[in-house]
């Protein structure tokens, strides 16, 4: 059995990259622990410590199981909870029967817990572990050794806990930076394919339909040219804020281009997406930005279809948006099921009701599953 090396390619999704590195940590921790502990099984058996040998053997079996399932099934056996439990039990019992020879294993056992368990669980388990080791040390060693052991184990636990907390915080902050647009706080393209694929799978398996809205600000370049890029950035931030106020918690808002946004609407049929898109376009154009800057937007809408890929789904919405731009802007176009025959609707002066031309999109949709007419 060889220790696993880092894959040659790194996932484009930062969240998957973090999970990949965590998997590497778990794999190597179990692998090298197995290498270190396996010889001790025979040593303790030959010394007549049958129970300790059995516990160490169980530890090795767990390590082999975790390694095998990670390598060939991509699953994490019991989420690694057996490792710290068995390591702590073996260290306490070995110290009780072997004295200082068993004590030395307590320090890596403390560190291992923080790498494998959630921070809260690792902290609680290590507090119990240090207390147990303190009792054993008080009964087994001179008083001076008792204090040294207790404080050194406690400090080791504190140091590793602080390190694990800082690494976890850094991981979350880096993931946030890698997956969000720094200007608007919207999601960026790094998670686009994964999120769209997830909704396609829900469509294939459970017939749960999602819709996609591509929204592009009209003539945005003229804002940058006339008022400057700083003002343009403020407009983008305010547009993102207005969009968020109209969305549900389950909806996903992306910024995928300079002035282009994408909304992924789970559990949303075409008719509901059409209604929400009209509300969003009206929200953008209703109130001027900054120094009286009036902004309009165009949108393309597509409902995910059976058997299509995420790129085809996105391309149909993109074609609908392109059609809305060609038809004069400040309007939305609903992509037909073939992606060739879009249905257009002018947004100007239509926030109160839908034009007759949109009835085709209503008939093409199935029954309404979500009402999006109110604030989300």
Beta strands, then each sheet from edge to edge (+ up, - down):
strand 1: 211-217
strand 2: 252-255
strand 3: 260-265
strand 4: 297-303
strand 5: 331-334
strand 6: 343-346
sheet 1: 2+ 3- 1+ 4- 5- 6+
end
